[in-house]
Amino acid sequence: MAEQFDVVIVGGGQAALAASYFLRRTGLRYVILDNGTQAGGAWVHGWDSLHLPSPAFVGRVVS
C-alpha cells in the first residue's frame, strides 16, 4: 500500500524548507518532492556570494 500524506510540497527550495519547519510542529504527515540530490534547491549551490548580514553590517546600512 502506498504511503498517504496530509500535505505534499512540490519543490525543495528555501520556502519548502521553511514550510516543513512549521508543518513538523502540527503533527501532519508531509513530504517534500524535489528532483535535486539534496534539500535546499538551487540556493545551496547558486549564490556563493550570498552571506547573512551581521547586526553591525545592518547598522552601517541603516545609518
HTML snippet that shows the backbone in 3Dmol.js (N, CA, C, O; Angstrom):
<script src="https://3Dmol.org/build/3Dmol-min.js"></script>
<div id="view" style="width:600px;height:400px;position:relative"></div>
<script>
const pdb = `
ATOM      1  N   MET A   1       0.840  -1.178   0.000  1.00  0.00           N
ATOM      2  CA  MET A   1       0.000   0.000   0.000  1.00  0.00           C
ATOM      3  C   MET A   1       0.888   1.245   0.000  1.00  0.00           C
ATOM      4  O   MET A   1       1.901   1.290   0.698  1.00  0.00           O
ATOM      5  N   ALA A   2       0.510   2.237  -0.774  1.00  0.00           N
ATOM      6  CA  ALA A   2       1.276   3.475  -0.858  1.00  0.00           C
ATOM      7  C   ALA A   2       1.090   4.302   0.413  1.00  0.00           C
ATOM      8  O   ALA A   2       0.045   4.250   1.061  1.00  0.00           O
ATOM      9  N   GLU A   3       2.123   5.061   0.750  1.00  0.00           N
ATOM     10  CA  GLU A   3       2.022   5.957   1.905  1.00  0.00           C
ATOM     11  C   GLU A   3       1.056   7.087   1.592  1.00  0.00           C
ATOM     12  O   GLU A   3       0.921   7.500   0.440  1.00  0.00           O
ATOM     13  N   GLN A   4       0.395   7.577   2.606  1.00  0.00           N
ATOM     14  CA  GLN A   4      -0.512   8.706   2.441  1.00  0.00           C
ATOM     15  C   GLN A   4      -0.015   9.866   3.283  1.00  0.00           C
ATOM     16  O   GLN A   4       0.456   9.685   4.406  1.00  0.00           O
ATOM     17  N   PHE A   5      -0.131  11.067   2.716  1.00  0.00           N
ATOM     18  CA  PHE A   5       0.326  12.275   3.384  1.00  0.00           C
ATOM     19  C   PHE A   5      -0.809  13.285   3.439  1.00  0.00           C
ATOM     20  O   PHE A   5      -1.685  13.298   2.575  1.00  0.00           O
ATOM     21  N   ASP A   6      -0.785  14.126   4.459  1.00  0.00           N
ATOM     22  CA  ASP A   6      -1.750  15.213   4.579  1.00  0.00           C
ATOM     23  C   ASP A   6      -1.382  16.378   3.670  1.00  0.00           C
ATOM     24  O   ASP A   6      -2.253  17.066   3.137  1.00  0.00           O
ATOM     25  N   VAL A   7      -0.071  16.591   3.500  1.00  0.00           N
ATOM     26  CA  VAL A   7       0.433  17.718   2.712  1.00  0.00           C
ATOM     27  C   VAL A   7       1.554  17.224   1.809  1.00  0.00           C
ATOM     28  O   VAL A   7       2.421  16.462   2.238  1.00  0.00           O
ATOM     29  N   VAL A   8       1.529  17.670   0.540  1.00  0.00           N
ATOM     30  CA  VAL A   8       2.606  17.388  -0.399  1.00  0.00           C
ATOM     31  C   VAL A   8       3.176  18.720  -0.851  1.00  0.00           C
ATOM     32  O   VAL A   8       2.450  19.560  -1.381  1.00  0.00           O
ATOM     33  N   ILE A   9       4.474  18.919  -0.645  1.00  0.00           N
ATOM     34  CA  ILE A   9       5.158  20.135  -1.067  1.00  0.00           C
ATOM     35  C   ILE A   9       5.962  19.786  -2.310  1.00  0.00           C
ATOM     36  O   ILE A   9       6.790  18.875  -2.289  1.00  0.00           O
ATOM     37  N   VAL A  10       5.714  20.516  -3.391  1.00  0.00           N
ATOM     38  CA  VAL A  10       6.425  20.272  -4.645  1.00  0.00           C
ATOM     39  C   VAL A  10       7.532  21.301  -4.768  1.00  0.00           C
ATOM     40  O   VAL A  10       7.267  22.502  -4.821  1.00  0.00           O
ATOM     41  N   GLY A  11       8.767  20.837  -4.812  1.00  0.00           N
ATOM     42  CA  GLY A  11       9.936  21.712  -4.873  1.00  0.00           C
ATOM     43  C   GLY A  11      10.585  21.785  -3.505  1.00  0.00           C
ATOM     44  O   GLY A  11       9.906  22.000  -2.500  1.00  0.00           O
ATOM     45  N   GLY A  12      11.889  21.608  -3.463  1.00  0.00           N
ATOM     46  CA  GLY A  12      12.593  21.566  -2.184  1.00  0.00           C
ATOM     47  C   GLY A  12      13.443  22.785  -1.921  1.00  0.00           C
ATOM     48  O   GLY A  12      14.521  22.678  -1.336  1.00  0.00           O
ATOM     49  N   GLY A  13      12.975  23.937  -2.342  1.00  0.00           N
ATOM     50  CA  GLY A  13      13.741  25.164  -2.130  1.00  0.00           C
ATOM     51  C   GLY A  13      13.582  25.713  -0.723  1.00  0.00           C
ATOM     52  O   GLY A  13      13.084  25.036   0.177  1.00  0.00           O
ATOM     53  N   GLN A  14      14.012  26.940  -0.558  1.00  0.00           N
ATOM     54  CA  GLN A  14      14.031  27.566   0.753  1.00  0.00           C
ATOM     55  C   GLN A  14      12.625  27.696   1.343  1.00  0.00           C
ATOM     56  O   GLN A  14      12.442  27.473   2.540  1.00  0.00           O
ATOM     57  N   ALA A  15      11.645  28.047   0.536  1.00  0.00           N
ATOM     58  CA  ALA A  15      10.274  28.173   1.031  1.00  0.00           C
ATOM     59  C   ALA A  15       9.730  26.822   1.488  1.00  0.00           C
ATOM     60  O   ALA A  15       9.005  26.747   2.480  1.00  0.00           O
ATOM     61  N   ALA A  16      10.073  25.767   0.776  1.00  0.00           N
ATOM     62  CA  ALA A  16       9.625  24.425   1.169  1.00  0.00           C
ATOM     63  C   ALA A  16      10.226  24.018   2.501  1.00  0.00           C
ATOM     64  O   ALA A  16       9.550  23.418   3.337  1.00  0.00           O
ATOM     65  N   LEU A  17      11.488  24.342   2.697  1.00  0.00           N
ATOM     66  CA  LEU A  17      12.121  24.009   3.977  1.00  0.00           C
ATOM     67  C   LEU A  17      11.505  24.803   5.119  1.00  0.00           C
ATOM     68  O   LEU A  17      11.340  24.282   6.222  1.00  0.00           O
ATOM     69  N   ALA A  18      11.165  26.064   4.859  1.00  0.00           N
ATOM     70  CA  ALA A  18      10.506  26.875   5.884  1.00  0.00           C
ATOM     71  C   ALA A  18       9.120  26.311   6.200  1.00  0.00           C
ATOM     72  O   ALA A  18       8.732  26.225   7.365  1.00  0.00           O
ATOM     73  N   ALA A  19       8.379  25.928   5.166  1.00  0.00           N
ATOM     74  CA  ALA A  19       7.055  25.352   5.375  1.00  0.00           C
ATOM     75  C   ALA A  19       7.150  24.050   6.164  1.00  0.00           C
ATOM     76  O   ALA A  19       6.326  23.789   7.041  1.00  0.00           O
ATOM     77  N   SER A  20       8.151  23.237   5.852  1.00  0.00           N
ATOM     78  CA  SER A  20       8.284  21.960   6.555  1.00  0.00           C
ATOM     79  C   SER A  20       8.635  22.163   8.027  1.00  0.00           C
ATOM     80  O   SER A  20       8.250  21.359   8.876  1.00  0.00           O
ATOM     81  N   TYR A  21       9.359  23.229   8.325  1.00  0.00           N
ATOM     82  CA  TYR A  21       9.678  23.549   9.718  1.00  0.00           C
ATOM     83  C   TYR A  21       8.391  23.735  10.525  1.00  0.00           C
ATOM     84  O   TYR A  21       8.264  23.216  11.634  1.00  0.00           O
ATOM     85  N   PHE A  22       7.447  24.475   9.961  1.00  0.00           N
ATOM     86  CA  PHE A  22       6.197  24.730  10.663  1.00  0.00           C
ATOM     87  C   PHE A  22       5.250  23.532  10.594  1.00  0.00           C
ATOM     88  O   PHE A  22       4.513  23.276  11.545  1.00  0.00           O
ATOM     89  N   LEU A  23       5.261  22.800   9.485  1.00  0.00           N
ATOM     90  CA  LEU A  23       4.417  21.613   9.385  1.00  0.00           C
ATOM     91  C   LEU A  23       4.814  20.552  10.407  1.00  0.00           C
ATOM     92  O   LEU A  23       3.956  19.841  10.930  1.00  0.00           O
ATOM     93  N   ARG A  24       6.083  20.446  10.687  1.00  0.00           N
ATOM     94  CA  ARG A  24       6.547  19.453  11.661  1.00  0.00           C
ATOM     95  C   ARG A  24       5.900  19.694  13.022  1.00  0.00           C
ATOM     96  O   ARG A  24       5.637  18.743  13.758  1.00  0.00           O
ATOM     97  N   ARG A  25       5.646  20.937  13.357  1.00  0.00           N
ATOM     98  CA  ARG A  25       5.035  21.274  14.647  1.00  0.00           C
ATOM     99  C   ARG A  25       3.551  20.913  14.714  1.00  0.00           C
ATOM    100  O   ARG A  25       2.990  20.805  15.804  1.00  0.00           O
ATOM    101  N   THR A  26       2.912  20.725  13.555  1.00  0.00           N
ATOM    102  CA  THR A  26       1.468  20.471  13.533  1.00  0.00           C
ATOM    103  C   THR A  26       1.115  19.008  13.732  1.00  0.00           C
ATOM    104  O   THR A  26      -0.007  18.687  14.124  1.00  0.00           O
ATOM    105  N   GLY A  27       2.054  18.126  13.466  1.00  0.00           N
ATOM    106  CA  GLY A  27       1.762  16.705  13.543  1.00  0.00           C
ATOM    107  C   GLY A  27       1.205  16.129  12.252  1.00  0.00           C
ATOM    108  O   GLY A  27       0.920  14.934  12.177  1.00  0.00           O
ATOM    109  N   LEU A  28       1.046  16.977  11.227  1.00  0.00           N
ATOM    110  CA  LEU A  28       0.583  16.491   9.931  1.00  0.00           C
ATOM    111  C   LEU A  28       1.681  15.674   9.263  1.00  0.00           C
ATOM    112  O   LEU A  28       2.868  15.927   9.470  1.00  0.00           O
ATOM    113  N   ARG A  29       1.283  14.712   8.476  1.00  0.00           N
ATOM    114  CA  ARG A  29       2.244  13.910   7.703  1.00  0.00           C
ATOM    115  C   ARG A  29       2.475  14.627   6.385  1.00  0.00           C
ATOM    116  O   ARG A  29       1.525  14.897   5.651  1.00  0.00           O
ATOM    117  N   TYR A  30       3.728  14.938   6.078  1.00  0.00           N
ATOM    118  CA  TYR A  30       4.025  15.674   4.855  1.00  0.00           C
ATOM    119  C   TYR A  30       5.254  15.089   4.174  1.00  0.00           C
ATOM    120  O   TYR A  30       6.043  14.359   4.775  1.00  0.00           O
ATOM    121  N   VAL A  31       5.385  15.433   2.904  1.00  0.00           N
ATOM    122  CA  VAL A  31       6.533  15.008   2.121  1.00  0.00           C
ATOM    123  C   VAL A  31       6.926  16.166   1.205  1.00  0.00           C
ATOM    124  O   VAL A  31       6.074  16.910   0.720  1.00  0.00           O
ATOM    125  N   ILE A  32       8.240  16.303   0.978  1.00  0.00           N
ATOM    126  CA  ILE A  32       8.752  17.288   0.033  1.00  0.00           C
ATOM    127  C   ILE A  32       9.253  16.530  -1.189  1.00  0.00           C
ATOM    128  O   ILE A  32      10.099  15.644  -1.071  1.00  0.00           O
ATOM    129  N   LEU A  33       8.733  16.878  -2.359  1.00  0.00           N
ATOM    130  CA  LEU A  33       9.158  16.249  -3.603  1.00  0.00           C
ATOM    131  C   LEU A  33      10.036  17.223  -4.378  1.00  0.00           C
ATOM    132  O   LEU A  33       9.630  18.353  -4.652  1.00  0.00           O
ATOM    133  N   ASP A  34      11.225  16.786  -4.726  1.00  0.00           N
ATOM    134  CA  ASP A  34      12.160  17.635  -5.466  1.00  0.00           C
ATOM    135  C   ASP A  34      13.073  16.736  -6.273  1.00  0.00           C
ATOM    136  O   ASP A  34      13.354  15.610  -5.861  1.00  0.00           O
ATOM    137  N   ASN A  35      13.539  17.208  -7.408  1.00  0.00           N
ATOM    138  CA  ASN A  35      14.429  16.380  -8.220  1.00  0.00           C
ATOM    139  C   ASN A  35      15.902  16.622  -7.905  1.00  0.00           C
ATOM    140  O   ASN A  35      16.772  16.050  -8.563  1.00  0.00           O
ATOM    141  N   GLY A  36      16.194  17.454  -6.920  1.00  0.00           N
ATOM    142  CA  GLY A  36      17.578  17.692  -6.512  1.00  0.00           C
ATOM    143  C   GLY A  36      18.129  16.537  -5.696  1.00  0.00           C
ATOM    144  O   GLY A  36      17.382  15.698  -5.193  1.00  0.00           O
ATOM    145  N   THR A  37      19.433  16.509  -5.573  1.00  0.00           N
ATOM    146  CA  THR A  37      20.071  15.440  -4.809  1.00  0.00           C
ATOM    147  C   THR A  37      20.099  15.725  -3.314  1.00  0.00           C
ATOM    148  O   THR A  37      20.345  14.822  -2.515  1.00  0.00           O
ATOM    149  N   GLN A  38      19.846  16.993  -2.925  1.00  0.00           N
ATOM    150  CA  GLN A  38      19.803  17.348  -1.507  1.00  0.00           C
ATOM    151  C   GLN A  38      18.776  18.448  -1.294  1.00  0.00           C
ATOM    152  O   GLN A  38      18.360  19.114  -2.243  1.00  0.00           O
ATOM    153  N   ALA A  39      18.379  18.632  -0.072  1.00  0.00           N
ATOM    154  CA  ALA A  39      17.391  19.661   0.245  1.00  0.00           C
ATOM    155  C   ALA A  39      17.973  21.050   0.043  1.00  0.00           C
ATOM    156  O   ALA A  39      19.179  21.248   0.193  1.00  0.00           O
ATOM    157  N   GLY A  40      17.132  22.002  -0.294  1.00  0.00           N
ATOM    158  CA  GLY A  40      17.563  23.380  -0.434  1.00  0.00           C
ATOM    159  C   GLY A  40      17.458  23.925  -1.831  1.00  0.00           C
ATOM    160  O   GLY A  40      17.573  25.135  -2.026  1.00  0.00           O
ATOM    161  N   GLY A  41      17.242  23.068  -2.815  1.00  0.00           N
ATOM    162  CA  GLY A  41      17.086  23.552  -4.178  1.00  0.00           C
ATOM    163  C   GLY A  41      18.305  24.291  -4.685  1.00  0.00           C
ATOM    164  O   GLY A  41      19.436  23.972  -4.319  1.00  0.00           O
ATOM    165  N   ALA A  42      18.068  25.279  -5.528  1.00  0.00           N
ATOM    166  CA  ALA A  42      19.145  25.999  -6.209  1.00  0.00           C
ATOM    167  C   ALA A  42      19.995  26.858  -5.266  1.00  0.00           C
ATOM    168  O   ALA A  42      21.168  27.108  -5.544  1.00  0.00           O
ATOM    169  N   TRP A  43      19.407  27.310  -4.153  1.00  0.00           N
ATOM    170  CA  TRP A  43      20.151  28.241  -3.304  1.00  0.00           C
ATOM    171  C   TRP A  43      21.352  27.578  -2.639  1.00  0.00           C
ATOM    172  O   TRP A  43      22.252  28.274  -2.170  1.00  0.00           O
ATOM    173  N   VAL A  44      21.386  26.251  -2.587  1.00  0.00           N
ATOM    174  CA  VAL A  44      22.518  25.556  -1.969  1.00  0.00           C
ATOM    175  C   VAL A  44      23.796  25.794  -2.765  1.00  0.00           C
ATOM    176  O   VAL A  44      24.871  25.941  -2.183  1.00  0.00           O
ATOM    177  N   HIS A  45      23.688  25.831  -4.068  1.00  0.00           N
ATOM    178  CA  HIS A  45      24.883  25.962  -4.909  1.00  0.00           C
ATOM    179  C   HIS A  45      24.826  27.146  -5.863  1.00  0.00           C
ATOM    180  O   HIS A  45      25.730  27.315  -6.681  1.00  0.00           O
ATOM    181  N   GLY A  46      23.795  27.959  -5.781  1.00  0.00           N
ATOM    182  CA  GLY A  46      23.618  29.016  -6.774  1.00  0.00           C
ATOM    183  C   GLY A  46      24.228  30.356  -6.435  1.00  0.00           C
ATOM    184  O   GLY A  46      24.560  31.118  -7.343  1.00  0.00           O
ATOM    185  N   TRP A  47      24.389  30.671  -5.179  1.00  0.00           N
ATOM    186  CA  TRP A  47      24.840  32.005  -4.810  1.00  0.00           C
ATOM    187  C   TRP A  47      26.002  31.920  -3.826  1.00  0.00           C
ATOM    188  O   TRP A  47      25.802  31.959  -2.612  1.00  0.00           O
ATOM    189  N   ASP A  48      27.205  31.804  -4.354  1.00  0.00           N
ATOM    190  CA  ASP A  48      28.383  31.726  -3.489  1.00  0.00           C
ATOM    191  C   ASP A  48      28.610  33.018  -2.717  1.00  0.00           C
ATOM    192  O   ASP A  48      29.196  32.999  -1.634  1.00  0.00           O
ATOM    193  N   SER A  49      28.150  34.144  -3.266  1.00  0.00           N
ATOM    194  CA  SER A  49      28.392  35.426  -2.614  1.00  0.00           C
ATOM    195  C   SER A  49      27.314  35.791  -1.598  1.00  0.00           C
ATOM    196  O   SER A  49      27.406  36.839  -0.959  1.00  0.00           O
ATOM    197  N   LEU A  50      26.296  34.950  -1.436  1.00  0.00           N
ATOM    198  CA  LEU A  50      25.214  35.248  -0.500  1.00  0.00           C
ATOM    199  C   LEU A  50      25.674  34.985   0.930  1.00  0.00           C
ATOM    200  O   LEU A  50      26.071  33.870   1.267  1.00  0.00           O
ATOM    201  N   HIS A  51      25.617  36.011   1.760  1.00  0.00           N
ATOM    202  CA  HIS A  51      26.016  35.897   3.163  1.00  0.00           C
ATOM    203  C   HIS A  51      24.940  36.526   4.036  1.00  0.00           C
ATOM    204  O   HIS A  51      24.275  37.480   3.631  1.00  0.00           O
ATOM    205  N   LEU A  52      24.780  35.991   5.221  1.00  0.00           N
ATOM    206  CA  LEU A  52      23.848  36.557   6.175  1.00  0.00           C
ATOM    207  C   LEU A  52      24.466  37.817   6.777  1.00  0.00           C
ATOM    208  O   LEU A  52      25.546  37.752   7.364  1.00  0.00           O
ATOM    209  N   PRO A  53      23.791  38.967   6.638  1.00  0.00           N
ATOM    210  CA  PRO A  53      24.358  40.198   7.195  1.00  0.00           C
ATOM    211  C   PRO A  53      24.383  40.156   8.718  1.00  0.00           C
ATOM    212  O   PRO A  53      23.444  39.671   9.349  1.00  0.00           O
ATOM    213  N   SER A  54      25.445  40.658   9.292  1.00  0.00           N
ATOM    214  CA  SER A  54      25.564  40.732  10.745  1.00  0.00           C
ATOM    215  C   SER A  54      24.852  41.995  11.244  1.00  0.00           C
ATOM    216  O   SER A  54      24.597  42.901  10.450  1.00  0.00           O
ATOM    217  N   PRO A  55      24.530  42.075  12.519  1.00  0.00           N
ATOM    218  CA  PRO A  55      23.911  43.297  13.053  1.00  0.00           C
ATOM    219  C   PRO A  55      24.770  44.536  12.812  1.00  0.00           C
ATOM    220  O   PRO A  55      24.230  45.619  12.589  1.00  0.00           O
ATOM    221  N   ALA A  56      26.091  44.398  12.851  1.00  0.00           N
ATOM    222  CA  ALA A  56      26.969  45.547  12.604  1.00  0.00           C
ATOM    223  C   ALA A  56      26.820  46.034  11.174  1.00  0.00           C
ATOM    224  O   ALA A  56      26.792  47.240  10.930  1.00  0.00           O
ATOM    225  N   PHE A  57      26.724  45.105  10.218  1.00  0.00           N
ATOM    226  CA  PHE A  57      26.561  45.465   8.821  1.00  0.00           C
ATOM    227  C   PHE A  57      25.225  46.184   8.609  1.00  0.00           C
ATOM    228  O   PHE A  57      25.168  47.197   7.912  1.00  0.00           O
ATOM    229  N   VAL A  58      24.164  45.664   9.205  1.00  0.00           N
ATOM    230  CA  VAL A  58      22.848  46.266   9.058  1.00  0.00           C
ATOM    231  C   VAL A  58      22.863  47.676   9.657  1.00  0.00           C
ATOM    232  O   VAL A  58      22.250  48.586   9.099  1.00  0.00           O
ATOM    233  N   GLY A  59      23.546  47.866  10.771  1.00  0.00           N
ATOM    234  CA  GLY A  59      23.657  49.189  11.389  1.00  0.00           C
ATOM    235  C   GLY A  59      24.317  50.195  10.481  1.00  0.00           C
ATOM    236  O   GLY A  59      23.922  51.361  10.449  1.00  0.00           O
ATOM    237  N   ARG A  60      25.334  49.751   9.730  1.00  0.00           N
ATOM    238  CA  ARG A  60      26.018  50.647   8.785  1.00  0.00           C
ATOM    239  C   ARG A  60      25.102  51.013   7.629  1.00  0.00           C
ATOM    240  O   ARG A  60      25.130  52.148   7.154  1.00  0.00           O
ATOM    241  N   VAL A  61      24.288  50.062   7.168  1.00  0.00           N
ATOM    242  CA  VAL A  61      23.407  50.310   6.027  1.00  0.00           C
ATOM    243  C   VAL A  61      22.290  51.279   6.420  1.00  0.00           C
ATOM    244  O   VAL A  61      21.936  52.167   5.644  1.00  0.00           O
ATOM    245  N   VAL A  62      21.743  51.110   7.608  1.00  0.00           N
ATOM    246  CA  VAL A  62      20.619  51.937   8.042  1.00  0.00           C
ATOM    247  C   VAL A  62      21.069  53.349   8.387  1.00  0.00           C
ATOM    248  O   VAL A  62      20.322  54.303   8.170  1.00  0.00           O
ATOM    249  N   SER A  63      22.276  53.499   8.920  1.00  0.00           N
ATOM    250  CA  SER A  63      22.754  54.818   9.372  1.00  0.00           C
ATOM    251  C   SER A  63      22.902  55.794   8.236  1.00  0.00           C
ATOM    252  O   SER A  63      23.293  56.941   8.454  1.00  0.00           O
TER     253      SER A  63
END
`;
const viewer = $3Dmol.createViewer("view");
viewer.addModel(pdb, "pdb");
viewer.setStyle({}, {cartoon: {color: "spectrum"}});
viewer.zoomTo();
viewer.render();
</script>
